């Protein structure tokens, strides 16, 4: 009956073929183990020769009334097997009526009990359970198997083994991550950044390229784009540090010209200052570093670096697409129309800078002065002996 109910699990809507197969497999394995330990318990208890040397004390048996329930059950089992429906009408049917609460209407749902149901899957599985259970109970020496398991099993040893394995794998992970290579750390950071952006795209959706708005451009923008592209590609093949720094600075100055073409002189000034300071700091730093000869490039590593660079570039470009398609703030054209009335000047930006941000502009100038003094100091630095360290 147990195996028959398992085979009918496929009739339920929530069970499919795969889940039904898994349930039947688990049920068969559990039945085999149950039959095995039950038969093994009977074999070890009642089979074999009686050894009087092991039981020198006089055996004291229970009163016969203790064995009476087992004797009654032993006699009823074969009788119930041959006439099951007689007992079913007097035991199962009244119990079903009492539990259901609908009276005699439940009689139609009470199954007819029979000894033979034909050759079907539950019968085949029962035969498999009996055969495998007999083999496991009568052939396998379970005492030896269990003794070996008990000898080898130890909570302390298991804990120590798990701790050693955990320590080994954690050490490998730490050595793989912390290898004192700056470019490796940068790659990990870039991959995490790309993973976060890709997760956002998978959650929200990818930007629509066909909806991009392309502003008008002239010859200056085309020339700057071509120059930036040529310099960027040439940086891949150049190996001299000073040349790389100068070309990188040229890209920054090209971006400054972009800002000028876009009529953003304040951004152009900031970009010019930042790029100048960065270029000079790179030159000063490289002039003080030892000239270490380059080793032969590894093709696999260089290819991997190029792939990382391309993926990062595509990610940043996609973010630009997203920023273009985002809903912007409401238009401020009305403020430009009323600029003279509100600020007393036709250029509202200059009026705001002059009226409300004069102090901020003054401190920006102070920052430029400090940066200039710092660059001058680095370029003309000498030690206490009056010797230039760059020599």
SEKE-718576 format. One record per residue (C-alpha): x, y, z. Coordinates in pm, 1 decimal. Layout:
BEGIN
      east     north        up
         X         Y         Z
...
***
This chain:
BEGIN
      east     north        up
       0.0       0.0       0.0
     289.6     234.3      74.4
     450.9     180.0    -265.9
     113.1     194.3    -439.4
      45.0     539.7    -291.9
     388.8     657.1    -405.1
     329.0     545.7    -764.3
       3.6     743.0    -773.9
     174.4    1071.3    -681.5
     191.3    1160.1   -1051.2
    -187.8    1196.3   -1052.3
    -161.9    1508.8    -837.3
    -130.3    1842.4   -1015.8
     166.4    1963.0    -811.8
     373.0    1652.9    -893.8
     541.9    1597.2   -1228.1
     729.7    1299.5   -1366.3
    1066.7    1401.6   -1222.6
     936.1    1470.1    -871.7
     733.0    1146.7    -874.6
    1044.1     950.0    -977.5
    1244.1    1108.7    -694.7
     971.8    1029.3    -438.6
     943.3     666.6    -555.3
    1324.1     625.6    -542.8
    1341.8     761.1    -188.2
    1050.2     538.8     -83.1
    1210.7     225.6    -230.7
    1546.6     299.3     -64.2
    1374.4     360.8     269.5
    1176.0      35.3     232.6
    1493.4    -160.4     154.5
    1671.6     -24.6     461.9
    1365.2     -86.1     682.3
    1329.0    -444.3     559.3
    1703.3    -499.9     601.0
    1730.7    -390.2     962.6
    1405.4    -569.3    1056.3
    1525.2    -898.1     904.5
    1873.4    -850.5    1049.5
    1724.3    -795.2    1395.1
    1523.5   -1118.6    1362.9
    1828.8   -1308.8    1239.5
    2054.9   -1190.9    1519.6
    1787.1   -1257.2    1782.3
    1649.5   -1599.8    1687.6
    1901.7   -1765.5    1452.5
    2222.2   -1943.8    1545.5
    2319.0   -2195.4    1811.8
    2247.6   -2131.8    2175.4
    2570.2   -2085.6    2369.6
    2520.2   -2174.8    2734.5
    2860.4   -2026.0    2824.1
    2735.7   -1675.9    2742.1
    2428.7   -1712.5    2963.0
    2542.7   -1871.3    3289.2
    2268.1   -1702.3    3488.0
    1926.6   -1861.4    3508.4
    1686.8   -1712.9    3254.3
    1373.1   -1556.6    3399.3
    1078.8   -1540.8    3153.1
     783.3   -1304.5    3169.7
     434.1   -1431.3    3257.5
     242.3   -1583.8    2965.1
      -2.5   -1291.4    2963.8
     276.3   -1068.5    2830.6
     290.5   -1286.5    2518.7
     -87.6   -1309.7    2472.3
    -126.1    -991.3    2250.6
     146.9   -1110.6    2017.8
     -11.7   -1456.9    1993.4
    -354.4   -1308.4    1913.6
    -206.1   -1084.8    1643.3
     -10.9   -1379.3    1501.1
    -333.2   -1583.0    1468.9
    -541.0   -1298.3    1325.8
    -299.1   -1197.0    1048.9
    -349.1   -1509.7     829.8
    -724.4   -1508.0     896.0
    -754.8   -1140.6     795.6
    -547.3   -1211.7     484.6
    -796.0   -1468.0     350.6
   -1117.7   -1282.9     450.0
   -1019.4    -913.1     458.1
   -1355.9    -763.4     365.1
   -1533.0    -934.8     655.6
   -1315.7    -747.3     901.2
   -1335.6    -439.5     677.9
   -1713.2    -420.9     705.5
   -1698.2    -446.1    1085.2
   -1388.2    -232.9    1152.7
   -1293.9      -3.6     861.7
   -1645.4      87.9     747.4
   -1777.2     202.0    1090.8
   -1457.1     393.7    1156.4
   -1486.9     570.5     819.7
   -1847.6     665.9     888.7
   -1753.7     803.6    1229.0
   -1459.0    1005.5    1103.7
   -1625.9    1145.5     789.9
   -1940.7    1266.6     966.0
   -2161.8    1208.5     658.5
   -2293.3     868.3     761.4
   -2368.4     594.3     509.8
   -2286.3     817.6     210.9
   -1919.0     743.5     265.3
   -1969.1     371.7     191.9
   -1920.9     435.0    -178.8
   -1566.5     560.3    -115.2
   -1453.1     262.8      97.0
   -1223.9      49.3    -123.1
   -1269.6    -321.6    -181.6
    -979.8    -515.8     -29.7
    -832.4    -802.9    -233.2
    -519.3   -1013.0    -205.5
    -416.4   -1000.7    -572.5
    -404.0    -688.4    -788.6
    -216.9    -830.2   -1084.0
     138.4    -765.9   -1195.6
     191.6    -392.3   -1152.8
     461.8    -147.7   -1049.8
     401.7    -169.2    -671.1
     434.9    -551.9    -689.2
     761.2    -525.2    -884.7
     899.2    -271.0    -639.0
     799.2    -494.5    -346.3
     987.7    -787.9    -501.7
    1292.1    -564.4    -551.5
    1274.8    -452.0    -188.3
    1252.6    -812.0     -62.6
    1538.7    -942.7    -280.2
    1779.3    -658.2    -203.5
    1680.1    -663.7     164.3
    1750.5   -1038.7     187.6
    2092.1    -990.8      26.7
    2186.1    -704.2     256.6
    2058.7    -879.0     569.6
    2202.3   -1226.2     505.5
    2521.2   -1158.5     307.6
    2665.2    -833.9     443.4
    2847.8    -854.9     775.8
    2695.1    -548.6     938.6
    2887.7    -593.7    1262.1
    3217.6    -545.9    1084.3
    3086.4    -252.9     881.0
    2941.2     -72.6    1182.5
    3250.7    -138.9    1392.9
    3472.9      13.3    1124.2
    3247.4     318.2    1102.2
    3241.9     358.7    1480.0
    3621.1     328.6    1499.2
    3680.4     583.3    1224.7
    3399.3     817.7    1330.7
    3492.7    1086.0    1579.0
    3341.3    1428.3    1634.0
    3678.2    1573.1    1730.7
    3857.2    1426.2    1428.2
    3576.0    1538.4    1200.2
    3592.2    1890.7    1339.1
    3969.1    1901.9    1296.3
    3946.1    1775.4     938.7
    3678.0    2029.0     847.8
    3881.8    2305.6    1012.3
    4196.7    2206.2     818.3
    4007.4    2199.3     488.2
    3843.9    2533.3     565.1
    4180.9    2684.4     655.0
    4336.1    2542.8     336.7
    4067.5    2679.1     104.4
    4055.4    3015.6     281.4
    4433.9    3048.1     249.8
    4409.3    2970.3    -121.1
    4137.6    3230.7    -162.0
    4335.7    3496.8      23.9
    4652.0    3419.7    -175.8
    4452.6    3439.0    -499.2
    4309.1    3780.3    -409.3
    4600.6    3939.3    -220.9
    4894.9    3885.6    -457.1
    5055.9    4233.3    -430.6
    4973.1    4318.9    -794.0
    4810.4    4656.6    -839.8
    4672.9    4580.3   -1186.9
    4505.2    4268.7   -1047.3
    4330.5    4475.0    -779.4
    4220.3    4726.4   -1043.0
    4073.4    4445.7   -1255.0
    3876.8    4312.2    -958.1
    3741.8    4661.8    -889.5
    3643.4    4707.7   -1253.5
    3473.5    4367.8   -1266.9
    3270.8    4449.9    -955.6
    3170.0    4780.9   -1112.5
    3065.6    4607.5   -1435.9
    2875.2    4340.8   -1240.1
    2679.0    4609.2   -1051.5
    2591.5    4787.8   -1376.4
    2489.7    4462.2   -1549.2
    2271.9    4370.0   -1251.2
    2101.8    4707.4   -1281.6
    2041.6    4648.2   -1652.9
    1897.6    4302.7   -1586.9
    1667.0    4449.1   -1323.2
    1558.8    4771.6   -1495.7
    1629.7    4702.5   -1861.8
    1894.3    4790.0   -2119.3
    1906.4    5139.0   -2274.4
    1745.9    5185.0   -2615.6
    2016.8    5291.6   -2858.0
    1768.8    5392.8   -3130.1
    1622.0    5657.1   -2898.0
    1949.6    5846.3   -2853.5
    1956.3    6216.4   -2931.5
    2269.8    6324.5   -3119.5
    2351.7    6693.4   -3097.1
    2479.9    6888.1   -3394.8
    2858.2    6898.7   -3437.1
    3107.3    7077.2   -3658.6
    3460.1    7028.5   -3793.7
    3621.8    7107.7   -3455.9
    3439.7    6822.1   -3280.9
    3533.0    6581.0   -3562.3
    3901.2    6679.7   -3548.9
    3910.2    6645.7   -3169.0
    3744.2    6302.5   -3187.5
    3995.1    6178.7   -3447.4
    4290.4    6313.8   -3247.7
    4162.9    6156.6   -2923.9
    4108.1    5822.2   -3098.7
    4455.2    5819.6   -3255.9
    4626.9    5911.0   -2928.2
    4426.0    5652.4   -2733.5
    4519.6    5373.4   -2975.9
    4885.7    5480.0   -2981.5
    4902.2    5454.9   -2600.6
    4855.5    5077.7   -2634.2
    5178.9    5034.8   -2830.4
    5404.8    5296.1   -2666.5
    5640.4    5172.6   -2392.8
    5826.2    5494.2   -2294.8
    5680.8    5635.4   -1972.7
    5744.0    6002.2   -2053.4
    5580.8    5970.1   -2395.1
    5279.7    5796.7   -2241.4
    5236.0    6075.4   -1984.3
    5257.0    6346.5   -2250.9
    5006.4    6171.1   -2478.5
    4771.4    6114.0   -2186.0
    4791.7    6485.6   -2109.8
    4710.7    6562.7   -2473.3
    4387.8    6365.0   -2437.9
    4300.5    6575.1   -2133.4
    4369.7    6897.4   -2322.2
    4152.3    6771.6   -2609.5
    3871.2    6728.0   -2356.6
    3930.8    7091.1   -2255.2
    3873.2    7194.6   -2616.2
    3554.3    6986.9   -2613.1
    3426.2    7195.2   -2321.7
    3516.7    7515.7   -2504.8
    3327.7    7396.5   -2812.9
    3029.0    7318.1   -2590.0
    3041.0    7676.7   -2453.7
    3137.0    7571.6   -2101.7
    3444.0    7785.3   -2020.4
    3424.8    7718.1   -1645.3
    3448.6    7342.1   -1703.1
    3727.1    7398.6   -1955.2
    3925.3    7598.7   -1698.6
    3881.8    7328.4   -1434.5
    3978.6    7053.0   -1679.3
    4282.8    7249.7   -1793.5
    4407.3    7299.4   -1438.3
    4343.8    6939.8   -1332.9
    4508.6    6797.9   -1646.5
    4810.8    7024.8   -1610.0
    4860.0    6929.7   -1245.5
    4814.0    6559.0   -1321.9
    5060.6    6564.1   -1610.8
    5327.9    6745.2   -1410.3
    5281.2    6515.6   -1110.0
    5322.0    6210.9   -1334.3
    5637.3    6354.0   -1489.5
    5788.7    6438.5   -1150.4
    5695.5    6097.6   -1006.0
    5836.3    5900.8   -1299.9
    6155.6    6106.1   -1295.4
    6220.6    5987.0    -939.3
    6135.5    5620.0   -1002.2
    6401.9    5369.1   -1108.9
    6405.9    5270.7   -1473.4
    6315.6    4901.8   -1451.7
    6354.7    4712.8   -1781.5
    6039.9    4556.3   -1921.8
    6002.0    4181.5   -1943.4
    5858.2    4007.3   -2245.8
    5482.8    4058.8   -2263.3
    5255.3    3762.7   -2195.9
    5005.1    3729.6   -2480.1
    4729.7    3583.2   -2261.2
    4764.0    3852.2   -1994.1
    4773.9    4134.2   -2246.8
    4467.8    3994.5   -2426.0
    4284.3    3971.2   -2095.4
    4372.3    4332.9   -2013.8
    4243.2    4447.0   -2353.3
    3916.6    4258.6   -2296.5
    3876.2    4420.9   -1953.9
    3939.1    4764.6   -2104.8
    3682.4    4709.4   -2381.1
    3419.8    4580.7   -2137.1
    3477.3    4878.7   -1909.0
    3455.2    5119.3   -2203.5
    3126.7    4966.2   -2321.4
    2990.3    4986.2   -1967.1
    3072.3    5355.8   -1933.3
    2928.2    5431.5   -2278.3
    2609.0    5246.5   -2186.0
    2581.6    5461.7   -1872.4
    2605.1    5768.8   -2095.1
    2314.4    5629.8   -2298.0
    2116.0    5580.3   -1979.0
    2190.6    5934.8   -1864.0
    2074.4    6070.4   -2200.3
    1745.4    5881.5   -2184.2
    1671.2    5970.4   -1822.3
    1396.8    6214.6   -1739.5
    1566.3    6548.4   -1683.9
    1474.9    6833.8   -1457.6
    1211.1    7082.8   -1572.1
    1334.3    7342.1   -1818.9
    1483.5    7661.5   -1673.7
    1434.8    7866.0   -1989.6
    1203.5    8104.4   -1802.0
    1490.1    8204.7   -1574.6
    1699.9    8296.6   -1878.5
    1413.9    8504.5   -2014.8
    1380.4    8695.6   -1685.3
    1755.4    8714.6   -1617.7
    1779.8    9093.9   -1644.3
    1486.2    9151.6   -1409.7
    1601.5    8894.1   -1153.7
    1977.3    8958.4   -1144.4
    2038.2    9282.4   -1330.3
    2244.3    9111.9   -1600.5
    2171.0    8945.0   -1932.5
    2390.9    8640.1   -1856.7
    2225.2    8478.2   -1556.2
    2520.4    8246.3   -1492.9
    2771.0    8529.7   -1463.6
    2525.3    8730.8   -1256.1
    2479.5    8445.4   -1008.4
    2855.1    8389.0    -991.5
    2912.6    8757.7    -929.0
    2631.0    8811.9    -679.1
    2602.4    8487.2    -487.2
    2918.3    8286.1    -555.3
    3189.9    8546.4    -547.1
    3337.3    8390.9    -234.3
    3333.4    8046.8    -395.5
    3504.5    8181.8    -704.9
    3768.2    8350.7    -490.3
    3850.8    8022.4    -318.4
    3866.9    7847.6    -655.9
    4130.7    8098.3    -753.1
    4308.4    8028.1    -425.0
    4310.3    7656.8    -510.6
    4470.1    7735.6    -846.2
    4738.7    7943.4    -671.4
    4813.6    7661.7    -424.9
    4832.1    7409.2    -708.8
    5069.5    7634.1    -900.1
    5293.7    7678.6    -596.1
    5295.5    7302.3    -542.2
    5398.8    7236.5    -900.3
    5668.8    7503.0    -883.2
    5800.7    7349.0    -560.2
    5813.2    6999.1    -709.8
    5992.5    7116.2   -1021.2
    6255.6    7312.2    -826.4
    6293.0    7085.7    -521.0
    6643.6    7030.3    -389.9
    6762.8    6842.1     -85.5
    6946.2    7000.4     209.4
    7278.0    6969.2      32.0
    7147.7    7181.8    -254.0
    7144.9    6888.5    -496.0
    6854.0    6823.5    -727.7
    6711.9    6476.7    -651.0
    6620.0    6420.2   -1013.5
    6985.2    6399.4   -1116.5
***
